[in-house]
Amino acid sequence: MNQEQIGKFIAELRKEKNLTQSDIAEKLGSVLMLLVNGKGVFV
């Protein structure tokens, strides 16, 4: 997948779940904070 395809894929999923770009940014920020603080879970 190239960058454009990934963007379209994320947009489709976001719209299916009725999320705004701000919602996604907020969720992504929470995940990044967990990773930065060493609390991320990797399987």
VEXDREN-2710 file (C-alpha; in Angstrom, 1 decimal):
% VEXDREN-2710
k/r/px/py/pz
1/MET/0.0/0.0/0.0
2/ASN/1.3/3.4/-0.8
3/GLN/0.6/6.6/1.2
4/GLU/-2.4/7.6/-0.8
5/GLN/-4.1/4.2/-0.5
6/ILE/-3.4/4.2/3.3
7/GLY/-5.0/7.6/3.6
8/LYS/-8.1/6.5/1.7
9/PHE/-8.3/3.3/3.8
10/ILE/-8.1/5.2/7.1
11/ALA/-10.7/7.8/5.8
12/GLU/-13.1/4.9/4.9
13/LEU/-12.8/3.3/8.3
14/ARG/-13.1/6.6/10.1
15/LYS/-16.3/7.5/8.2
16/GLU/-17.8/4.0/8.9
17/LYS/-17.3/4.6/12.6
18/ASN/-18.6/8.2/12.4
19/LEU/-15.3/9.6/13.7
20/THR/-13.8/13.0/12.9
21/GLN/-10.2/13.6/12.1
22/SER/-9.9/15.2/15.5
23/ASP/-11.3/12.0/17.1
24/ILE/-8.6/10.0/15.4
25/ALA/-5.9/12.4/16.3
26/GLU/-7.0/12.3/20.0
27/LYS/-6.9/8.4/20.0
28/LEU/-3.6/8.3/18.2
29/GLY/-2.2/10.8/20.7
30/SER/-3.3/8.5/23.6
31/VAL/-1.6/5.5/22.0
32/LEU/1.6/7.5/21.4
33/MET/1.7/8.7/25.0
34/LEU/1.4/5.0/26.2
35/LEU/4.3/4.0/23.9
36/VAL/6.5/7.0/25.0
37/ASN/5.8/6.2/28.6
38/GLY/6.8/2.5/28.1
39/LYS/3.3/1.2/28.7
40/GLY/2.6/0.0/25.2
41/VAL/1.8/-3.6/24.7
42/PHE/3.4/-5.5/21.8
43/VAL/2.2/-8.9/20.9
END
